[in-house]
């Protein structure tokens, strides 16, 4: 497994905790990152990804709702929603990550942590990002 994929898995856990709203962003970041067993480079990537998503969560959620026709953000499963948030966070706020890499990693996370249907759902939503970027 790539070190960045491991970083994304740690961020997925951090976003899940963040979604619960019981702890501050900095507390979650410190706890999850400390326990994630990441090397310094991967830790930096994971920290940046978490912060970008957490700091832009409202804009990202609005973007997801625009892409997910007939789906309100609160109807999307928490794991799937956070995977989409990460991918869109990478695409919109981390320009050094290639679009296709962000999408592929999101689909792989959905396969691992959600269902087959979720992986197809995530792929379908993110495919709309490709088409939108092409315009």
N, C-alpha and C positions, 0 to 999 in steps of 0.2 A: 504494500500500500504506500502511495506517495505520502511524503510528509505533509504536503498541503491538504490532502484528503483527510488525514488525521486531524489537522487543524480545523477543517470544516466540520468534522464530527464534534469536536470540542465546542465550536461556535454554536452548532445545532443545540447542544445541551444548554449552553449559556442562554440562548434565545428562548428556549423552553422555560427556563427559570425566570427570565425577564418577562415573559408572557404572564406568569403567575402574579407579578406585581407586588410581591411581598418583600423584595430586597431592592436596594439601589443598584443602578448600573455598575458602579465601581465595586460594590461588594460582590456581585455576581462575577464580574470580570476577574477579580482577584482570586476568588475561590475556585472557579472552574479552570482558569488558566493555570493556577498553582497545581491543581490535581490532575491536569491533562497529560503530564509527562512529555511535553513538547520541548524540542531543542529551541535555542534562542531565535533562530531565523523563522521557524514555524510559529513560535509564540508571537513574534512581531506581526506576521501575516494574520494570525487568528485574532489578535487584539485589534488590528486595523479593521478587519472585516466586521467583528462584533460592534465596534464603535460606529462604523459607517451605517450599519443597519439600524442600530439603536437610535442614533442621532437623526436618521431620516425615515423612521418607521411610518410616520403618517403619509409621507409622499409615496413611499414604496407600497403601502397598503392601497392607496388610491390608484396607483398604477396597476396593481394586481387586479383590482375590481374592474378597471377599464379593459383589461385583457381577458378576464374571466367572465365572459358574457353570461348573464343570468346567475352569477354567483356573488353573493355578498361575502366580504372577507370573514365574517364571523361564522359562516357556514362551511368554510374550508377547514379540514382537520388540522389541528395544531402543528403536527409534524410537517405536513405538506405545506402549510402556510409559511412556516419558518424556513423550509428548504427554498421555497419561492423567494422569500425575502432575501436570503443569502445570495441566491443567483442574481437577482435584480440589483442587489447592493453591489455585487462584483461588477456587473455590467455597467451600472450607472456611475459608480463612485470609485472604481479601481480600474482605470483604463489600461493598466499593464496586464490585466488578465484577458486573454482572448475570449471573445463571445462564445465560441463553440466549446471551449474548455469549461467555462462557467456552466453552460447548459448540460454538458455531459456529466460533470461532477454532481449537479443537482439531480439528474435522473438516477445516477448510481446511488446516491444517498437515499432517494425515494425507494429504490429497489431493496436496499438494505434495511431501512428503518420503517418503511410503511408497507404498502401492498403493491401488487402488480398493477392494479388499476390506478393507484396513486402515481406510479412512475409514468404511466401513459398520460395522466392528467397534467403532471408537472411538465412533461415533454411538450404536450399540446399548448399549454400556456406560454412556455418559453419559446416555442416555435413562432408564436405571434410576435415575440420581441424581434426575432430575426426579420420577419416580414415588415415590421414597423421600421426597423433600422434601415431596411433597403429602400424605403420611400424617400 
